Amino acid sequence: MNTTQSGAAGEQAACDYLTGKGYRVLARNFRKPCGELDIVALDGKTLVFVEVKKRASAAFGGPAAAVTVSKQRKVIAAAQCFIKEKSPKFDSIRFDVLCLLAGEITHLENAFLPRRGTL
């Protein structure tokens, strides 16, 4: 399996996990010049932007370590574009990270927050 196939399989596993928890997936692989979002879902009335990170091993810090401050900024910028373009209805926003490591899924809710005034 190449990295593209592995990434797609990881995102499918993440979607299956989220829908199993009652989330409603609104978008996958939202890509615009402003940035990219792996999964956008609704958890009740909370709009959740989910960054999916899959790693074969925990070497180099594991999946969560790959969500750097720079990556967080890119996800937040893409979230702004998504909201502007799609105008979804929501009461609150959350940024989650789903870590896939050796067949295990770890869901980090509220993994990071946007800076004041960005959303």
Secondary structure, DSSP 8 states (H G I E B T S, - for coil): --HHHHHHHHHHHHHHHHHHTT-EEEEEEEEETTEEEEEEEEETTEEEEEEEEEESSSGGGTGGGGS-HHHHHHHHHHHHHHHHHH----SEEEEEEEEEETTEEEEEEEEE---TT--
